[in-house]
Amino acid sequence: MSTSIKTSQDFKRTTVTAALPYANGGLHIGHIAGAYLPADTYVRYLRMKNHDVVFVCGSDEHGAAITLRAKKEGITPKEIIDKYDTLLKNSFKDFGIEFDIYHRTSTEVHKETAQEFFTTLYQKDVFTKQTNEQFYDEKFEQFLADRYIVGTCPNCQNDNAFGDQCEKCGSTLSPTELINPKSALSGEKPVLKSTSHWFLPLQNYDTWLREWILEDKKDLWRTSVYGQCKSWIEQGLHERSMTRDLDWGIPVPLPDAEGKVLYVWLDAPIGYVSATKQWAKNQGEENKWEKYWLKQQDESENSRLIHFIGKDNIVFHCLIFPIILKEHGDYILPENVPANNFLNLEGDKISTSREWAVWLNEYVEEFPTKKDELRYVLTSIAPETKDSEFTWAVYQSRINNELVDTLGNFVNRTVVLINKYYEGTVPSIDLSTEQNLTDFDKETLEGIKIQTQKVSQNLEGFNFREGLYEVMELARIGNKYLATTEPWKLQKTEPQRVEQIMKISAELTANLSILMRPFLPETSDKIAQMLNLKLENENGSIWNLAGKLDLIKGKINKATLLFEKIEDELVESQVKKLEDNKARKMQELKEQKEENAEVSPIAEIQPEIQFDDFSKIDIRVATIKNAEPIKKADKLLKITLEVGEQEVTVASGIAEHFSPEEIIGKQVCWLANLAPRKMRGIVSQGMILLAENEKGKLVFVSPEKMVNTGAQVK
């Protein structure tokens, strides 16, 4: 029997999670459309209903992808995660995604929580320990995590499939299934070598998963989510390793597990729990997190868990993590997992490696006043049921034809006419008792109530694309009403009739402000400010005001522009930017390949010196705290170094090789006792050490592992 569909009203509180982004890169519009925007929209809706909700996210800072990037760049994983955690956090904040907490999986509270989960399941004999052969890179002398192995997908013949998943066809793989596997570190064919790990036997939960998902969730979860789970279960489940041979991650808390860490897909989802713990601690109520995650004896205190993710994470959130929560015994299980499909870009898949992406931080920097415009476009084309596509032409069309011509036009005409006819004072008509309303008036007022119900139903059902459409349908109703009644033709002959028309238009506009608030928060604020609309209610539920016809009284303000037309030049420049970025990246990859294939010539060795000469050189480890361009000096960067407890300034000619953002946080070697030199008005104290290849590409000389700044190089 299928479980009846429940809404937010059936629960005391809700825990909403958004997929933890990897701290090895920035956010692009595919990420936003896939998980974070729908999650933020839903949470805003719940908060408008005065529902008790906690919204958690954070940086996923472990796993092979980060380790691999660190090894390739010759830096430490911590340098990677510190840099990108800051970028991710700021990108979300600048775009207006409002988490209750944005946490990190490198924190102590997360380590303790993840290890507690492992220990609890270990003590319950949930895991099985197995010794088997895994791929090993003889050149790097280490076992290879799944993501360290690349090869040809056996299902779609994609030559760049990873050892855990093919990102082209979405198949979940094991490394031994790959055709012609190679190490992502050395590029050489790995060998199989014996190692021991702890596995989660998924096949033991076949009966339970069939009941919990295939029966109970059949009419609740999205078809794509349910279908993928059904396919996995019916193909037959197998054990999955929960540990890895890595030097970066949460150590396995067992005495015979040296050099092993928790698999990132055991580690990462527990980050939702540890984030909530930290949120509660920040509020001064250390145990408050339990209400949002643990089963409550009092049914009236029930909580639910909602995961917002992309379709590539379905198996982990719908199968593996629920099994872990169930076996722990104390935790609630996901009520819904409204996963989205993929967003494509200008006729191609979004690719970070090819720089084929619209980056969120760049968009906000370039268009700081157009955040709601992007929210609107991404929601209107959201890949809820199948993959969808973003183009700058669609961006232009949606904004110009819908936001400007439909929504903006109606709101502007309503506010302008009220100011023109009544000096900004809304006619004091009680629409519930007005006797002379026409059938068209009544139809329009009924439309307000109908659209309110439709938007609510869609938000409750996680149908955000359709919900936004119904909001815009109310704006279309408003435009039709004004275009049909034509109050500007009646003002001189039928002033009382115009009062009715403008009162109805004002109430419709006020309802638009409320209904669009989860989707377009800044636009909602602008309309509310124009109308002097006080979004308050006795029980704190702003959403309950929607559908009412007595929201606007007294004086309103002047009209302000909600949206601007998008010109062809903007579209052309953004498409060109994409093409240029891709071309530049492909050239870089080509040059990198050529560099790796060549033997770099060794520069001529300088004249011989004595040991006493060398001993005079004082080289220290320093951390780059800040970097910025120097005006009228294209090759120079002004760099602030942290050395122990002091800061020093160095002018370095590396601006053509590095951007300021990419070097902040990097540990370098600094020649400390070089005589100061004035350069472009800056006193440069010492010198940063770098090496140069035959093509003139610079790399920093850095310590192999993080050390205290100020440490002397000997």
Salt bridges, closest charged atoms under 4 A:
ASP40 OD2 - ARG44 NE 2.68
ASP40 OD2 - ARG375 NH2 2.90
ASP52 OD2 - ARG13 NE 3.66
GLU61 OE2 - ARG104 NE 2.64
GLU73 OE2 - ARG69 NE 2.73
ASP82 OD2 - LYS78 NZ 2.63
ASP82 OD1 - ARG104 NH2 2.79
ASP85 OD2 - LYS89 NZ 3.58
ASP85 OD2 - ARG104 NH1 3.62
GLU98 OE2 - ARG44 NH2 3.65
ASP100 OD2 - ARG47 NH2 2.84
GLU116 OE2 - HIS328 NE2 3.05
ASP146 OD2 - ARG244 NH2 2.89
ASP164 OD1 - ARG147 NE 3.22
GLU167 OE2 - ARG147 NH1 3.10
ASP206 OD2 - ARG210 NE 2.85
GLU234 OE2 - LYS230 NZ 2.97
ASP245 OD2 - HIS197 NE2 2.70
ASP245 OD1 - LYS260 NZ 2.71
ASP256 OD2 - LYS129 NZ 2.91
ASP267 OD2 - HIS62 ND1 2.77
ASP267 OD1 - HIS110 NE2 2.41
GLU301 OE1 - ARG13 NH2 2.62
ASP330 OD2 - HIS328 ND1 3.72
ASP348 OD2 - ARG354 NH1 3.21
GLU362 OE1 - LYS577 NZ 3.14
GLU366 OE1 - LYS577 NZ 3.37
GLU384 OE2 - ARG222 NH2 3.94
ASP387 OD1 - LYS311 NZ 3.27
GLU402 OE2 - ARG398 NH1 3.27
ASP405 OD1 - LYS565 NZ 3.15
ASP441 OD2 - ARG497 NH1 2.58
GLU460 OE2 - LYS49 NZ 2.94
GLU473 OE1 - ARG476 NH1 3.33
GLU486 OE2 - LYS489 NZ 3.22
GLU507 OE2 - LYS503 NZ 2.78
GLU522 OE2 - LYS371 NZ 3.27
ASP525 OD1 - ARG517 NH2 2.78
GLU564 OE1 - LYS370 NZ 3.31
ASP580 OD2 - LYS576 NZ 2.74
GLU588 OE2 - ARG584 NH1 3.09
GLU588 OE1 - LYS585 NZ 3.96
ASP618 OD1 - ARG620 NE 2.67
GLU647 OE2 - LYS625 NZ 2.58
